[in-house]
Amino acid sequence: MSARYCSHCYALCAVVLWSSAYVFTKVALASFTPATLGFLRCAVAALALLCLAARRAKPAARDWPIFLLSGILGFSLYLWLFNTGQAGLTAATSCVLISTAPLITAVMAAGLLRERLRPSGWLALALAFAGVLILTLWDGTLSLNDGIFWTLGAAVCISGYNLLQRRYAGRCGTLTLTAWSFVCAALTLSPFAPEAVRRFCLAPWTHSCAVVFLGLFPSALAYLLWAKALALAKSTGTVAAYMFLTPLFSFLLGYAVLAEMPGPETFAGGAVILAGLALFQRGRS
């Protein structure tokens, strides 16, 4: 199996797992604050990944600043901004804002990593983003409040994280980089640990299970797969473009988990998103 094919598979699986976060974050926020939920997600993910990385060599001292910056951008700050924003937004609005990340990533990669994007690539990104707009704004409603700025900040953070993963995964190793980045993220959110533990003990079991799920799957497993995808890809934008699929999968998972029937916007927007992704990957081939 080629590295390019593996990269696409890893990215797709990661996006599917991330999409489930929209459903389970809404469940968990009924009992947790954005900060306490962020800490618990990072702590659960860190423990899970450290179990896998226990036999790996001890990280070099020069790598710790990378772990810290990666943990802040991709996990602690991102999750705090994401949770804060989602508390005041509809799932649709949150999806469309986070889906600006591939565009932000492409611009940052072009400026910082000198990864050139062909005109067809920019056209494909615009087409995919148009599909996201169709998917989320079909009924003509868009909530406008402070949550928009929090969520846009989260999109910028995850874009910066993408560049760090692309740059340093080869040097540190994807498992080592992801595991210790989660450890650093949990440490930065540790002031919220006492309140997080108290809320976890008092929360209904369904909300506590949602937190554990968020830590294991949309966090630990998804970010590990994403790191592998970025390490194997020819360019950052090739992987980041898959984030446009997040709203589509979120709506489909909403149907599977919450019995929310997808409307025509799911299929219309999904078709446009897939067309944009196909054009983007064709331009890269």
N, C-alpha and C positions, 0 to 999 in steps of 0.2 A: 504494500500500500504506500503510495507516494506521500511525501511530506505535505504537499499542497492539498491532497485529498483529506488527509488527517486534520489539517488546519481547518478546513471547511466543516468537517464533522464535529470537531471540538467546539468551534464557534457556535454552530447551530444548537448543540446540546446545552451549552452555557446559556444561550438566549432563552431557550425553553424553560430552564430552571429559574432564570431571572424573572421571567414573565409571571411565574407563580407567586413571586414576592408581592405583587400588587394585591392579590386576593388575601394572602395570609397576613400582610402588614395591616390591612384594614381590620382584620379580626383581632390581631394583637394590640393595636392601638386603643382598643376598648378598655384595656387594663394597664397599659404602660405608656409612659411619656416617650417622646421621640428620643431623648437622650438615654433613658434606661433601656429601651428596646435596642438602640444601637450598641450599647455596651454588651448586652446579653448575646446579640447576634455575633459580635466579634469574639466574645469569650468562648462561646460554643464552637465557633469555627476554628479558633486558635487551638483549643484542646484536641479537636478531631484531627487537624493537620499535624500537630506536634506528635501525635501517636504514629502517624505515617512517616514523619521525618526524624524519628528518634534515633535511627541508626545512621543517619547522614552525618558527615563531618561537621564539626562546629563552625558556624559562619565566621568569616574573617572580620577583623575589626573595621576594615575599610568599608564593609558592606552595611554596617548598622545605620549610617545616615540615609542610605537608600531604603532600607527597611522602614525607617521612621517616616520618611517622606511618602513612600508608597502606602504605608498604613494610614496616614492622615488623609491623603488625597482620595484613595480608593475605598477606604473603609470607614474610619471614624467620622471624618468631616462629611464625606459623601452620605453616609447613612443618616447622620444627624440632620443634614439639609434635606435629604429625601423624605425622611419621616416627618419633619416639621412641615414641609411643603404639602405632603399628601394628606396631612391632618386637616388642611383647609381647602383641598381641591377635589374635584371629581377624579375618578380613575382615568377617564378619557383625557382630561386636561393634563394630568400628571404624565401620562404616556406620551403625549405629543411634545411636551417640554423635554423630557428625558431623551426623546428621539432626535433632538438636535445634536446629540453627542457625536454621531458620525460626521456631521458637517464641521463641528468644532475640532474634532480629532484630525480631519483631513487638512484643515487650515493650519493647525498647530504643527502637524507632521511636515507640511510643506515648508513652514518657516523654520522649524527647529531641527528636523531630521533630513531636510532637503529631499523629501520624497515627492517627486513630481506627480501631479494628477493631470491626465489628459482631459481635453474638453469634453470628451464622451463620458469621462468619469464624473465630472461636475454635473453634467446633464443627468446622469443616472442617479446621483445623490438627490438632485432637485426632484426628479420623478418619484423616487422612493418617499421623500418627505411629503410630496403632494398626496401620495397614497395614505400616509399617516393622517394628514389633514382631512381627507375624505372619511377615513375610518372614525376619527374622533369628533369631527364637527358636522356630521351628517345632518343632525337635527338643528343645526344653527346656533347651538349654545356653547359658550365658553366662559367658565367662571374666571373673573378677574379680581384677584386679591393679592395679599402679600405672599401667599403660597407660591405664586408664579416666580417671584424673585428667588425664593429659597430653592425651588426645583431647578431653575436655570443655573444657580450656583452649583447644584449637585451635578448637572450635566458638564459644567466646566471641570469639576473635580475628576469625574470619571474619564474625561478626555485626557487630562494630564496624567492620570494613572495609566492609561493605555500607552502613552509615550514612554513612561518609565519602564513598564513591563517589556515593551519592545526593545528598549535600549539595554536593559540589564538582566533579562531572563537567561540569556546565554552564558553570562558570567557567573551568576549565582545559582542557576538551576531553578526551574519553575516551582517545584515543591518547596524548596528552601525559601525562595523569595516570597511566595504566597503565605507560607506558614508563619514566618517571622514578621511579616508585614501585619498579619492579623494580631500577633502578640503585641506589637507596638501600638496598634489601633486600640486594643483592649486596655492597654496601660494608659493611653491618653484619655480614655473615657472612664477610668477607674474611680474618679471622684463620685460617679453616679452608681458605683457598685452596691453600697449598702441599701439604697432605695430600690435598686433593681432587684436585689435578692428578696427584699421585703415584699415587693409587688408580685414577684414570681411565686412566692409561697402563698399569697392570698388570692391570686388570680384563679378563675375557673380553669379546670384541667384542659378544656379546649383551647383557651388562650395560651396556657403554658406550653401545650403541644405545638401550637403555631410558632412560638418563639424557638423551640428546639428545631422544628422543621426549617425555619428561616436561617438558623445558624448552620445546619448541616448541608442543606441543598442549595438554596439561592446564594449562600455565602461560601462555605468551604469548597464544595464540589464545583459549583459554577465558576468561581474565580480561578480554581486550579485548572479547569478545562480552558478557560479564557486565556490564562497565561501560556498554556501549551499552544493554543491557536496562534497567539501573537508571536511566539518564539519560532514557529514553523512557517509563518506566512512570509510572502515576498515583500509586503508592505503593511503598514498599520491600517490604512484605509480599507484594505481587502477584508480584514476581520471586522473592523468597526462598522462597516456597512450592514452587517447582520443585525445590529441593534435596531434597525428599522422594523424588524419582524416582531419586536417586543409587543406593540399594541395588538397585533393580530393574534399572537399566542395568548395574550392576556384575556382577550375576549373569548377565545375558545376554551381556555381553562375556567373562565367564569361560568361558561355553560356546563362544563364537566363537574365542577365543584359546587357551584351555587345554583345550578339549573337555570341560568340566565340565557334565554334563547338568542343566538346571534341574529342580528338584523341584516338587511341587504347591504348596509354600509360595511359590514365585516367582509363580505365577499367582494364588493366593489373595491374597497380600499386595499384589501389583501391582494387582489389581482394586480393593482397598480404597483404596490410594493414589490411583489415578486418580479414584475417586469423591470422595475428599476434595478433590482439586484442582478437580474440576468444581464442587463445592459452593462452594469458595472463590472461583473466578472468577465464578460465577453471582451470588454476593453482591456482587461488585465491579461488575457490569454495571448 
